[in-house]
Amino acid sequence: MGFDPKIEPPDENGDTIYWFAFQDSRLLVSEQAGGADIPRMRNPGDLNIEAVRAQSAGSLNGRACYSAELARSCELPEGLSLQPLRSLWGVLQEDLFWQAGLAFQIMDFDRSHQFCGRCGEATRDNDGERAKVCPRCGLTVYPRISPAIITAITREDKILLARSARFPTALYSVLAGFVEPGETLEECVHREVAEEVGISVKNLRYFGSQSWPFPHSLMVGFTAEHAAGEIRIDEQEIVAAGWFTAEAMPRIPERLSISRRLIDWFLTRQNDSTAGR
């Protein structure tokens, strides 16, 4: 059945409601042997957990889902804990992990738009759509989605990988960056690549996309080929970069994001090429 994004969830049946509850950016989970699960209950109050606000988050496999913002002072019953969402990849079932990402974005949108950004009036939910509307000036706002490009650049039998200044460890990945106002996705690829590593690219091809709830990005993936220039890092966003063969890869991202899918695309292509010789 999968995910149903309807604003209004299906009929609530007993304790079969998923509650994706967050304190700041940490998710409430029930601890299981060797894993974790999303609590199912009729209301967080059933466990004496105080929810500041709650929002419908559609349904998953026919089960109603709610997102919620927890009070910072709430005490958790035994068997429940708060965990950073990223750390739950491979711990939660995959469909629950991505549903949790959606729920976080819904909760964060509700939390961040209690008042109108134009006139300061308290907002209200807009009927029939996921939006906030100001009853005074009529401003309507929707959940923020920030588009970003991410690109695998190849040069013969090598891929360009870089280490971002934001990475806490010596992790290398493909290049990425946010789209600027008035810019197309393709223009963003050319600009980001030129700014970060000083080269130009050609033969852009769309690869795929991924919702990335950290906190509200939409990653749009491309492949491209080196056209001209040698690597010259900007030394601000990028601290190291290089061309890597499939046989000599650095540490790369876990199997979670589209960045790893792009790298795996390159590795598969190289393996197929080697096998065909």
Helices and strands as residue ranges (DSSP letters): E 3-4, E 18-23, E 26-32, E 35-37, G 44-47, E 51-60, E 63-70, E 80-84, G 85-88, H 94-112, E 124-125, E 132-133, E 140-141, E 146-155, E 158-164, E 175-178, H 185-197, E 200-212, E 217-228, E 238-245, H 258-275
